[in-house]
């Protein structure tokens, strides 16, 4: 994120920081920040700790990604990024599976991976974003996308991140009921059935 940010500063000066949509997001974060400070001063409970660092990081990522995309983004770039994201997701899922989850049962009560929630959320994004963006590809590429998504979802289930697993079901429910394309619905239903067969 640092490289594109400094690239924008050098070639686009600082005007992108004051874009209307970026400012509205920053104002909302500032309002939330001062609200937490107010609650902290009234009730004596610490609401802001490491979260301040995460909030600042979110603002930085949002500004950089939105501004960079507004200047240089198009569908071809998005497709390349989606393929790259999918490849990285498969590699990451494989590394987690081999390093921590191999031989682990879904019925096992203990967690096999410490940062399961963060990892499961990252893997879910790596699988779903390409699934929605990479449409109209060749059959072999589509087969790879489906296979990669099934593998990523299996790893998510083995991580036992309950919030992410609930999110997976909501995503499939949305695709099956709301998306107009029959290909989306059939693909989502196929992945869901395969996932249930493997997990159960």
CNS distance restraints for C-alpha pairs under 8 A (distance, minus, plus):
assign (resid   1 and name CA) (resid   5 and name CA) 6.22 0.50 0.50
assign (resid   1 and name CA) (resid  61 and name CA) 6.71 0.50 0.50
assign (resid   1 and name CA) (resid  64 and name CA) 6.92 0.50 0.50
assign (resid   1 and name CA) (resid  65 and name CA) 7.99 0.50 0.50
assign (resid   2 and name CA) (resid   6 and name CA) 6.20 0.50 0.50
assign (resid   3 and name CA) (resid   7 and name CA) 6.07 0.50 0.50
assign (resid   4 and name CA) (resid   8 and name CA) 6.14 0.50 0.50
assign (resid   4 and name CA) (resid  64 and name CA) 6.89 0.50 0.50
assign (resid   4 and name CA) (resid  68 and name CA) 6.96 0.50 0.50
assign (resid   5 and name CA) (resid   9 and name CA) 6.35 0.50 0.50
assign (resid   5 and name CA) (resid  64 and name CA) 5.48 0.50 0.50
assign (resid   5 and name CA) (resid  68 and name CA) 7.86 0.50 0.50
assign (resid   6 and name CA) (resid  10 and name CA) 6.12 0.50 0.50
assign (resid   7 and name CA) (resid  11 and name CA) 6.15 0.50 0.50
assign (resid   7 and name CA) (resid  12 and name CA) 7.89 0.50 0.50
assign (resid   8 and name CA) (resid  12 and name CA) 5.00 0.50 0.50
assign (resid   8 and name CA) (resid  13 and name CA) 6.55 0.50 0.50
assign (resid   8 and name CA) (resid  14 and name CA) 7.78 0.50 0.50
assign (resid   8 and name CA) (resid  67 and name CA) 7.95 0.50 0.50
assign (resid   8 and name CA) (resid  68 and name CA) 7.06 0.50 0.50
assign (resid   9 and name CA) (resid  13 and name CA) 4.56 0.50 0.50
assign (resid   9 and name CA) (resid  14 and name CA) 5.83 0.50 0.50
assign (resid  12 and name CA) (resid  16 and name CA) 7.35 0.50 0.50
assign (resid  14 and name CA) (resid  18 and name CA) 7.65 0.50 0.50
assign (resid  15 and name CA) (resid  19 and name CA) 7.12 0.50 0.50
assign (resid  16 and name CA) (resid  67 and name CA) 5.98 0.50 0.50
assign (resid  17 and name CA) (resid  22 and name CA) 6.71 0.50 0.50
assign (resid  17 and name CA) (resid  23 and name CA) 7.51 0.50 0.50
assign (resid  17 and name CA) (resid  63 and name CA) 6.65 0.50 0.50
assign (resid  17 and name CA) (resid  67 and name CA) 7.75 0.50 0.50
assign (resid  18 and name CA) (resid  22 and name CA) 6.61 0.50 0.50
assign (resid  18 and name CA) (resid  23 and name CA) 5.95 0.50 0.50
assign (resid  19 and name CA) (resid  23 and name CA) 6.08 0.50 0.50
assign (resid  20 and name CA) (resid  24 and name CA) 6.24 0.50 0.50
assign (resid  21 and name CA) (resid  25 and name CA) 6.46 0.50 0.50
assign (resid  22 and name CA) (resid  26 and name CA) 6.31 0.50 0.50
assign (resid  22 and name CA) (resid  62 and name CA) 7.80 0.50 0.50
assign (resid  22 and name CA) (resid  63 and name CA) 6.31 0.50 0.50
assign (resid  22 and name CA) (resid  66 and name CA) 7.92 0.50 0.50
assign (resid  23 and name CA) (resid  27 and name CA) 6.05 0.50 0.50
assign (resid  24 and name CA) (resid  28 and name CA) 6.28 0.50 0.50
assign (resid  25 and name CA) (resid  29 and name CA) 6.36 0.50 0.50
assign (resid  26 and name CA) (resid  30 and name CA) 6.14 0.50 0.50
assign (resid  26 and name CA) (resid  59 and name CA) 6.87 0.50 0.50
assign (resid  27 and name CA) (resid  31 and name CA) 6.08 0.50 0.50
assign (resid  28 and name CA) (resid  32 and name CA) 6.24 0.50 0.50
assign (resid  29 and name CA) (resid  33 and name CA) 6.07 0.50 0.50
assign (resid  29 and name CA) (resid  55 and name CA) 7.54 0.50 0.50
assign (resid  30 and name CA) (resid  34 and name CA) 6.20 0.50 0.50
assign (resid  31 and name CA) (resid  35 and name CA) 6.05 0.50 0.50
assign (resid  32 and name CA) (resid  36 and name CA) 6.24 0.50 0.50
assign (resid  33 and name CA) (resid  37 and name CA) 6.38 0.50 0.50
assign (resid  34 and name CA) (resid  38 and name CA) 6.10 0.50 0.50
assign (resid  35 and name CA) (resid  39 and name CA) 6.27 0.50 0.50
assign (resid  36 and name CA) (resid  40 and name CA) 5.98 0.50 0.50
assign (resid  36 and name CA) (resid  47 and name CA) 5.90 0.50 0.50
assign (resid  36 and name CA) (resid  48 and name CA) 6.83 0.50 0.50
assign (resid  37 and name CA) (resid  41 and name CA) 6.14 0.50 0.50
assign (resid  37 and name CA) (resid  47 and name CA) 7.34 0.50 0.50
assign (resid  37 and name CA) (resid  48 and name CA) 7.45 0.50 0.50
assign (resid  38 and name CA) (resid  42 and name CA) 6.24 0.50 0.50
assign (resid  39 and name CA) (resid  43 and name CA) 5.89 0.50 0.50
assign (resid  39 and name CA) (resid  44 and name CA) 7.61 0.50 0.50
assign (resid  39 and name CA) (resid  45 and name CA) 7.56 0.50 0.50
assign (resid  39 and name CA) (resid  47 and name CA) 7.67 0.50 0.50
assign (resid  40 and name CA) (resid  44 and name CA) 5.09 0.50 0.50
assign (resid  40 and name CA) (resid  45 and name CA) 5.10 0.50 0.50
assign (resid  40 and name CA) (resid  46 and name CA) 5.61 0.50 0.50
assign (resid  40 and name CA) (resid  47 and name CA) 6.03 0.50 0.50
assign (resid  41 and name CA) (resid  45 and name CA) 7.68 0.50 0.50
assign (resid  48 and name CA) (resid  52 and name CA) 6.08 0.50 0.50
assign (resid  49 and name CA) (resid  53 and name CA) 7.98 0.50 0.50
assign (resid  50 and name CA) (resid  54 and name CA) 6.77 0.50 0.50
assign (resid  51 and name CA) (resid  55 and name CA) 6.05 0.50 0.50
assign (resid  52 and name CA) (resid  56 and name CA) 6.23 0.50 0.50
assign (resid  53 and name CA) (resid  57 and name CA) 6.13 0.50 0.50
assign (resid  54 and name CA) (resid  58 and name CA) 6.12 0.50 0.50
assign (resid  55 and name CA) (resid  59 and name CA) 6.32 0.50 0.50
assign (resid  56 and name CA) (resid  60 and name CA) 6.22 0.50 0.50
assign (resid  57 and name CA) (resid  61 and name CA) 6.16 0.50 0.50
assign (resid  58 and name CA) (resid  62 and name CA) 5.99 0.50 0.50
assign (resid  59 and name CA) (resid  63 and name CA) 6.11 0.50 0.50
assign (resid  60 and name CA) (resid  64 and name CA) 6.15 0.50 0.50
assign (resid  61 and name CA) (resid  65 and name CA) 5.93 0.50 0.50
assign (resid  62 and name CA) (resid  66 and name CA) 5.90 0.50 0.50
assign (resid  63 and name CA) (resid  67 and name CA) 5.96 0.50 0.50
assign (resid  64 and name CA) (resid  68 and name CA) 5.88 0.50 0.50
assign (resid  65 and name CA) (resid  69 and name CA) 5.98 0.50 0.50
assign (resid  66 and name CA) (resid  70 and name CA) 6.14 0.50 0.50
assign (resid  67 and name CA) (resid  71 and name CA) 6.50 0.50 0.50
assign (resid  68 and name CA) (resid  72 and name CA) 6.02 0.50 0.50
assign (resid  68 and name CA) (resid  73 and name CA) 7.19 0.50 0.50
assign (resid  69 and name CA) (resid  73 and name CA) 4.30 0.50 0.50
assign (resid  69 and name CA) (resid  74 and name CA) 7.81 0.50 0.50
assign (resid  73 and name CA) (resid  77 and name CA) 6.17 0.50 0.50
assign (resid  73 and name CA) (resid  78 and name CA) 7.20 0.50 0.50
assign (resid  74 and name CA) (resid  78 and name CA) 6.32 0.50 0.50
assign (resid  75 and name CA) (resid  79 and name CA) 6.13 0.50 0.50
assign (resid  76 and name CA) (resid  80 and name CA) 6.32 0.50 0.50
assign (resid  77 and name CA) (resid  81 and name CA) 6.16 0.50 0.50
assign (resid  78 and name CA) (resid  82 and name CA) 6.02 0.50 0.50
assign (resid  78 and name CA) (resid 133 and name CA) 7.86 0.50 0.50
assign (resid  79 and name CA) (resid  83 and name CA) 6.24 0.50 0.50
assign (resid  79 and name CA) (resid 130 and name CA) 7.83 0.50 0.50
assign (resid  79 and name CA) (resid 133 and name CA) 6.87 0.50 0.50
assign (resid  79 and name CA) (resid 134 and name CA) 6.33 0.50 0.50
assign (resid  80 and name CA) (resid  84 and name CA) 6.21 0.50 0.50
assign (resid  81 and name CA) (resid  85 and name CA) 5.96 0.50 0.50
assign (resid  82 and name CA) (resid  86 and name CA) 6.10 0.50 0.50
assign (resid  82 and name CA) (resid 129 and name CA) 6.78 0.50 0.50
assign (resid  82 and name CA) (resid 130 and name CA) 4.84 0.50 0.50
assign (resid  82 and name CA) (resid 133 and name CA) 7.16 0.50 0.50
assign (resid  82 and name CA) (resid 134 and name CA) 7.20 0.50 0.50
assign (resid  83 and name CA) (resid  87 and name CA) 6.21 0.50 0.50
assign (resid  83 and name CA) (resid 130 and name CA) 6.62 0.50 0.50
assign (resid  83 and name CA) (resid 134 and name CA) 7.97 0.50 0.50
assign (resid  84 and name CA) (resid  88 and name CA) 6.17 0.50 0.50
assign (resid  85 and name CA) (resid  89 and name CA) 6.01 0.50 0.50
assign (resid  85 and name CA) (resid 126 and name CA) 5.50 0.50 0.50
assign (resid  85 and name CA) (resid 127 and name CA) 7.99 0.50 0.50
assign (resid  85 and name CA) (resid 130 and name CA) 7.33 0.50 0.50
assign (resid  86 and name CA) (resid  90 and name CA) 6.24 0.50 0.50
assign (resid  86 and name CA) (resid 126 and name CA) 5.38 0.50 0.50
assign (resid  86 and name CA) (resid 127 and name CA) 6.03 0.50 0.50
assign (resid  86 and name CA) (resid 130 and name CA) 6.31 0.50 0.50
assign (resid  86 and name CA) (resid 145 and name CA) 7.84 0.50 0.50
assign (resid  86 and name CA) (resid 148 and name CA) 7.62 0.50 0.50
assign (resid  87 and name CA) (resid  91 and name CA) 6.29 0.50 0.50
assign (resid  88 and name CA) (resid  92 and name CA) 5.98 0.50 0.50
assign (resid  88 and name CA) (resid 126 and name CA) 7.50 0.50 0.50
assign (resid  89 and name CA) (resid  93 and name CA) 5.95 0.50 0.50
assign (resid  89 and name CA) (resid 122 and name CA) 8.00 0.50 0.50
assign (resid  89 and name CA) (resid 123 and name CA) 5.78 0.50 0.50
assign (resid  89 and name CA) (resid 126 and name CA) 5.00 0.50 0.50
assign (resid  89 and name CA) (resid 127 and name CA) 6.71 0.50 0.50
assign (resid  89 and name CA) (resid 152 and name CA) 7.37 0.50 0.50
assign (resid  90 and name CA) (resid  94 and name CA) 6.02 0.50 0.50
assign (resid  90 and name CA) (resid 148 and name CA) 6.28 0.50 0.50
assign (resid  90 and name CA) (resid 151 and name CA) 7.71 0.50 0.50
assign (resid  90 and name CA) (resid 152 and name CA) 6.65 0.50 0.50
assign (resid  91 and name CA) (resid  95 and name CA) 6.13 0.50 0.50
assign (resid  92 and name CA) (resid  96 and name CA) 6.20 0.50 0.50
assign (resid  92 and name CA) (resid 123 and name CA) 7.73 0.50 0.50
assign (resid  93 and name CA) (resid  97 and name CA) 6.01 0.50 0.50
assign (resid  93 and name CA) (resid 123 and name CA) 6.92 0.50 0.50
assign (resid  93 and name CA) (resid 151 and name CA) 7.80 0.50 0.50
assign (resid  93 and name CA) (resid 152 and name CA) 5.97 0.50 0.50
assign (resid  93 and name CA) (resid 155 and name CA) 6.42 0.50 0.50
assign (resid  94 and name CA) (resid  98 and name CA) 6.03 0.50 0.50
assign (resid  95 and name CA) (resid  99 and name CA) 5.80 0.50 0.50
assign (resid  96 and name CA) (resid 100 and name CA) 5.63 0.50 0.50
assign (resid  96 and name CA) (resid 101 and name CA) 6.61 0.50 0.50
assign (resid  96 and name CA) (resid 155 and name CA) 7.92 0.50 0.50
assign (resid  97 and name CA) (resid 101 and name CA) 4.52 0.50 0.50
assign (resid  97 and name CA) (resid 102 and name CA) 5.55 0.50 0.50
assign (resid  97 and name CA) (resid 155 and name CA) 6.57 0.50 0.50
assign (resid  98 and name CA) (resid 102 and name CA) 5.38 0.50 0.50
assign (resid 100 and name CA) (resid 112 and name CA) 6.11 0.50 0.50
assign (resid 100 and name CA) (resid 113 and name CA) 6.27 0.50 0.50
assign (resid 101 and name CA) (resid 112 and name CA) 6.34 0.50 0.50
assign (resid 101 and name CA) (resid 113 and name CA) 7.59 0.50 0.50
assign (resid 101 and name CA) (resid 155 and name CA) 7.89 0.50 0.50
assign (resid 101 and name CA) (resid 158 and name CA) 6.96 0.50 0.50
assign (resid 101 and name CA) (resid 159 and name CA) 7.66 0.50 0.50
assign (resid 104 and name CA) (resid 108 and name CA) 7.09 0.50 0.50
assign (resid 104 and name CA) (resid 112 and name CA) 7.44 0.50 0.50
assign (resid 104 and name CA) (resid 158 and name CA) 7.37 0.50 0.50
assign (resid 105 and name CA) (resid 158 and name CA) 7.36 0.50 0.50
assign (resid 106 and name CA) (resid 157 and name CA) 7.36 0.50 0.50
assign (resid 106 and name CA) (resid 158 and name CA) 5.67 0.50 0.50
assign (resid 106 and name CA) (resid 160 and name CA) 7.77 0.50 0.50
assign (resid 106 and name CA) (resid 199 and name CA) 7.31 0.50 0.50
assign (resid 111 and name CA) (resid 116 and name CA) 7.97 0.50 0.50
assign (resid 111 and name CA) (resid 159 and name CA) 7.05 0.50 0.50
assign (resid 111 and name CA) (resid 160 and name CA) 7.18 0.50 0.50
assign (resid 112 and name CA) (resid 159 and name CA) 6.93 0.50 0.50
assign (resid 113 and name CA) (resid 159 and name CA) 6.48 0.50 0.50
assign (resid 115 and name CA) (resid 119 and name CA) 6.20 0.50 0.50
assign (resid 116 and name CA) (resid 120 and name CA) 5.86 0.50 0.50
assign (resid 116 and name CA) (resid 159 and name CA) 5.61 0.50 0.50
assign (resid 116 and name CA) (resid 160 and name CA) 7.19 0.50 0.50
assign (resid 116 and name CA) (resid 161 and name CA) 5.88 0.50 0.50
assign (resid 117 and name CA) (resid 121 and name CA) 6.19 0.50 0.50
assign (resid 117 and name CA) (resid 159 and name CA) 7.98 0.50 0.50
assign (resid 117 and name CA) (resid 161 and name CA) 5.23 0.50 0.50
assign (resid 117 and name CA) (resid 163 and name CA) 7.67 0.50 0.50
assign (resid 117 and name CA) (resid 164 and name CA) 7.13 0.50 0.50
assign (resid 118 and name CA) (resid 122 and name CA) 6.26 0.50 0.50
assign (resid 119 and name CA) (resid 123 and name CA) 6.16 0.50 0.50
assign (resid 120 and name CA) (resid 124 and name CA) 6.07 0.50 0.50
assign (resid 120 and name CA) (resid 155 and name CA) 7.96 0.50 0.50
assign (resid 120 and name CA) (resid 156 and name CA) 5.23 0.50 0.50
assign (resid 120 and name CA) (resid 159 and name CA) 6.87 0.50 0.50
assign (resid 120 and name CA) (resid 161 and name CA) 6.46 0.50 0.50
assign (resid 120 and name CA) (resid 164 and name CA) 6.37 0.50 0.50
assign (resid 121 and name CA) (resid 125 and name CA) 6.36 0.50 0.50
assign (resid 121 and name CA) (resid 164 and name CA) 6.12 0.50 0.50
assign (resid 122 and name CA) (resid 126 and name CA) 6.27 0.50 0.50
assign (resid 123 and name CA) (resid 127 and name CA) 6.26 0.50 0.50
assign (resid 123 and name CA) (resid 152 and name CA) 6.42 0.50 0.50
assign (resid 123 and name CA) (resid 153 and name CA) 7.99 0.50 0.50
assign (resid 123 and name CA) (resid 156 and name CA) 7.26 0.50 0.50
assign (resid 124 and name CA) (resid 128 and name CA) 6.02 0.50 0.50
assign (resid 124 and name CA) (resid 152 and name CA) 7.23 0.50 0.50
assign (resid 124 and name CA) (resid 153 and name CA) 7.21 0.50 0.50
assign (resid 124 and name CA) (resid 156 and name CA) 7.53 0.50 0.50
assign (resid 124 and name CA) (resid 164 and name CA) 7.70 0.50 0.50
assign (resid 124 and name CA) (resid 168 and name CA) 7.82 0.50 0.50
assign (resid 125 and name CA) (resid 129 and name CA) 5.75 0.50 0.50
assign (resid 126 and name CA) (resid 130 and name CA) 7.01 0.50 0.50
assign (resid 127 and name CA) (resid 131 and name CA) 6.44 0.50 0.50
assign (resid 127 and name CA) (resid 148 and name CA) 7.26 0.50 0.50
assign (resid 127 and name CA) (resid 149 and name CA) 5.13 0.50 0.50
assign (resid 127 and name CA) (resid 152 and name CA) 6.62 0.50 0.50
assign (resid 128 and name CA) (resid 132 and name CA) 6.37 0.50 0.50
assign (resid 128 and name CA) (resid 149 and name CA) 7.37 0.50 0.50
assign (resid 129 and name CA) (resid 133 and name CA) 6.23 0.50 0.50
assign (resid 130 and name CA) (resid 134 and name CA) 5.41 0.50 0.50
assign (resid 130 and name CA) (resid 145 and name CA) 7.70 0.50 0.50
assign (resid 131 and name CA) (resid 135 and name CA) 7.56 0.50 0.50
assign (resid 131 and name CA) (resid 145 and name CA) 6.73 0.50 0.50
assign (resid 131 and name CA) (resid 146 and name CA) 7.81 0.50 0.50
assign (resid 131 and name CA) (resid 149 and name CA) 7.81 0.50 0.50
assign (resid 137 and name CA) (resid 141 and name CA) 6.19 0.50 0.50
assign (resid 137 and name CA) (resid 142 and name CA) 6.27 0.50 0.50
assign (resid 138 and name CA) (resid 142 and name CA) 6.13 0.50 0.50
assign (resid 139 and name CA) (resid 143 and name CA) 6.05 0.50 0.50
assign (resid 140 and name CA) (resid 144 and name CA) 6.31 0.50 0.50
assign (resid 141 and name CA) (resid 145 and name CA) 6.26 0.50 0.50
assign (resid 142 and name CA) (resid 146 and name CA) 6.24 0.50 0.50
assign (resid 143 and name CA) (resid 147 and name CA) 6.06 0.50 0.50
assign (resid 144 and name CA) (resid 148 and name CA) 5.92 0.50 0.50
assign (resid 145 and name CA) (resid 149 and name CA) 6.07 0.50 0.50
assign (resid 146 and name CA) (resid 150 and name CA) 6.17 0.50 0.50
assign (resid 146 and name CA) (resid 187 and name CA) 7.79 0.50 0.50
assign (resid 146 and name CA) (resid 191 and name CA) 6.89 0.50 0.50
assign (resid 147 and name CA) (resid 151 and name CA) 6.25 0.50 0.50
assign (resid 148 and name CA) (resid 152 and name CA) 6.12 0.50 0.50
assign (resid 149 and name CA) (resid 153 and name CA) 6.08 0.50 0.50
assign (resid 149 and name CA) (resid 191 and name CA) 7.82 0.50 0.50
assign (resid 150 and name CA) (resid 154 and name CA) 6.18 0.50 0.50
assign (resid 150 and name CA) (resid 191 and name CA) 6.18 0.50 0.50
assign (resid 150 and name CA) (resid 194 and name CA) 7.35 0.50 0.50
assign (resid 150 and name CA) (resid 195 and name CA) 6.26 0.50 0.50
assign (resid 151 and name CA) (resid 155 and name CA) 6.40 0.50 0.50
assign (resid 152 and name CA) (resid 156 and name CA) 6.29 0.50 0.50
assign (resid 153 and name CA) (resid 157 and name CA) 6.24 0.50 0.50
assign (resid 153 and name CA) (resid 195 and name CA) 7.26 0.50 0.50
assign (resid 154 and name CA) (resid 158 and name CA) 6.27 0.50 0.50
assign (resid 154 and name CA) (resid 195 and name CA) 6.68 0.50 0.50
assign (resid 154 and name CA) (resid 198 and name CA) 7.67 0.50 0.50
assign (resid 154 and name CA) (resid 199 and name CA) 6.97 0.50 0.50
assign (resid 155 and name CA) (resid 159 and name CA) 6.15 0.50 0.50
assign (resid 156 and name CA) (resid 160 and name CA) 6.63 0.50 0.50
assign (resid 156 and name CA) (resid 161 and name CA) 6.94 0.50 0.50
assign (resid 156 and name CA) (resid 164 and name CA) 7.66 0.50 0.50
assign (resid 156 and name CA) (resid 165 and name CA) 7.17 0.50 0.50
assign (resid 157 and name CA) (resid 161 and name CA) 7.08 0.50 0.50
assign (resid 157 and name CA) (resid 165 and name CA) 6.64 0.50 0.50
assign (resid 157 and name CA) (resid 199 and name CA) 7.71 0.50 0.50
assign (resid 160 and name CA) (resid 165 and name CA) 7.52 0.50 0.50
assign (resid 161 and name CA) (resid 165 and name CA) 6.18 0.50 0.50
assign (resid 162 and name CA) (resid 166 and name CA) 6.17 0.50 0.50
assign (resid 163 and name CA) (resid 167 and name CA) 6.25 0.50 0.50
assign (resid 164 and name CA) (resid 168 and name CA) 6.23 0.50 0.50
assign (resid 165 and name CA) (resid 169 and name CA) 6.58 0.50 0.50
assign (resid 166 and name CA) (resid 170 and name CA) 6.40 0.50 0.50
assign (resid 167 and name CA) (resid 171 and name CA) 6.19 0.50 0.50
assign (resid 168 and name CA) (resid 172 and name CA) 6.36 0.50 0.50
assign (resid 169 and name CA) (resid 173 and name CA) 6.03 0.50 0.50
assign (resid 170 and name CA) (resid 174 and name CA) 6.10 0.50 0.50
assign (resid 171 and name CA) (resid 175 and name CA) 6.26 0.50 0.50
assign (resid 172 and name CA) (resid 176 and name CA) 6.06 0.50 0.50
assign (resid 172 and name CA) (resid 188 and name CA) 6.13 0.50 0.50
assign (resid 172 and name CA) (resid 189 and name CA) 7.58 0.50 0.50
assign (resid 172 and name CA) (resid 192 and name CA) 7.47 0.50 0.50
assign (resid 173 and name CA) (resid 177 and name CA) 6.06 0.50 0.50
assign (resid 174 and name CA) (resid 178 and name CA) 5.36 0.50 0.50
assign (resid 174 and name CA) (resid 179 and name CA) 7.00 0.50 0.50
assign (resid 175 and name CA) (resid 179 and name CA) 5.11 0.50 0.50
assign (resid 175 and name CA) (resid 184 and name CA) 6.65 0.50 0.50
assign (resid 175 and name CA) (resid 185 and name CA) 5.91 0.50 0.50
assign (resid 175 and name CA) (resid 188 and name CA) 6.69 0.50 0.50
assign (resid 176 and name CA) (resid 184 and name CA) 7.52 0.50 0.50
assign (resid 176 and name CA) (resid 185 and name CA) 4.74 0.50 0.50
assign (resid 176 and name CA) (resid 186 and name CA) 7.86 0.50 0.50
assign (resid 176 and name CA) (resid 188 and name CA) 6.78 0.50 0.50
assign (resid 176 and name CA) (resid 189 and name CA) 7.05 0.50 0.50
assign (resid 177 and name CA) (resid 185 and name CA) 7.82 0.50 0.50
assign (resid 179 and name CA) (resid 184 and name CA) 6.95 0.50 0.50
assign (resid 179 and name CA) (resid 185 and name CA) 7.08 0.50 0.50
assign (resid 180 and name CA) (resid 184 and name CA) 7.86 0.50 0.50
assign (resid 181 and name CA) (resid 185 and name CA) 6.67 0.50 0.50
assign (resid 182 and name CA) (resid 186 and name CA) 6.10 0.50 0.50
assign (resid 183 and name CA) (resid 187 and name CA) 5.91 0.50 0.50
assign (resid 184 and name CA) (resid 188 and name CA) 5.99 0.50 0.50
assign (resid 185 and name CA) (resid 189 and name CA) 6.05 0.50 0.50
assign (resid 186 and name CA) (resid 190 and name CA) 6.02 0.50 0.50
assign (resid 187 and name CA) (resid 191 and name CA) 6.20 0.50 0.50
assign (resid 188 and name CA) (resid 192 and name CA) 6.07 0.50 0.50
assign (resid 189 and name CA) (resid 193 and name CA) 6.16 0.50 0.50
assign (resid 190 and name CA) (resid 194 and name CA) 6.21 0.50 0.50
assign (resid 191 and name CA) (resid 195 and name CA) 6.01 0.50 0.50
assign (resid 192 and name CA) (resid 196 and name CA) 6.26 0.50 0.50
assign (resid 193 and name CA) (resid 197 and name CA) 6.22 0.50 0.50
assign (resid 194 and name CA) (resid 198 and name CA) 6.21 0.50 0.50
assign (resid 195 and name CA) (resid 199 and name CA) 6.02 0.50 0.50
assign (resid 196 and name CA) (resid 200 and name CA) 5.67 0.50 0.50
